[in-house]
Amino acid sequence: MSSNDEIRISILQHLYAFYYRDPRLIGISRAEMLRLLNTQENLMDSNMLYLEQKGLVKLLKVMGSLWEVAGITAFGIDVIENKEMYKQQFPFITVQVQEIYGNVHGNVVQAKDSEVIIQQIDNVFQKACSMTESRTDISPELKKEILSSLASLEEEMKKKEPDAGKIQKTWNWLKRNANWVAPVLTQIVSEVVKLLY
């Protein structure tokens, strides 16, 4: 990864995905961010400070270092979730970053197959639905609403261009009203959200 635009959008995408995996945690450490970006430290730092000055990230600083931990701000989340609205102000958010999974040999990139992701989505949602159907401690109305939310979340995640806002809204509702499905779905939801940004 070399261009400043690619580094900036990648930083925001990683911080956004991290925040939604566990909003209680402060953010991503300097060492982990450097590993995720796979770029030079000075490029990471200059772009991180740029994003901080723009109000998109917050940095935890320790004496003697530029920053130790980075987190996304509420404004940063708004920018990621509403790219169209902010593309004039932050042109870098429209840059597409090629995510690399697995090993890279020369110019050959092993990309994660979308069919594999669709299969994983099918599997986890089948499991979440059967867990919900077997519950006897919830009303039939709530069960129906949960199954309907699971179906719409699954459908949204399988779209060619899923809506991150819809995914996040449905996911938050499910975590509040059907917390037993969270352990089953968390991994695949964060994978799909990561791919969106």
Secondary structure as UniProt FT lines:
FT   HELIX           4..21
FT   TURN            23..24
FT   STRAND          28..29
FT   HELIX           30..37
FT   HELIX           41..53
FT   TURN            54..55
FT   STRAND          57..60
FT   TURN            63..64
FT   STRAND          69..72
FT   HELIX           74..81
FT   HELIX           83..86
FT   TURN            87..89
FT   HELIX           91..94
FT   STRAND          104..105
FT   TURN            106..107
FT   STRAND          108..109
FT   HELIX           114..133
FT   HELIX           140..158
FT   HELIX           164..177
FT   HELIX           179..181
FT   HELIX           182..196
//
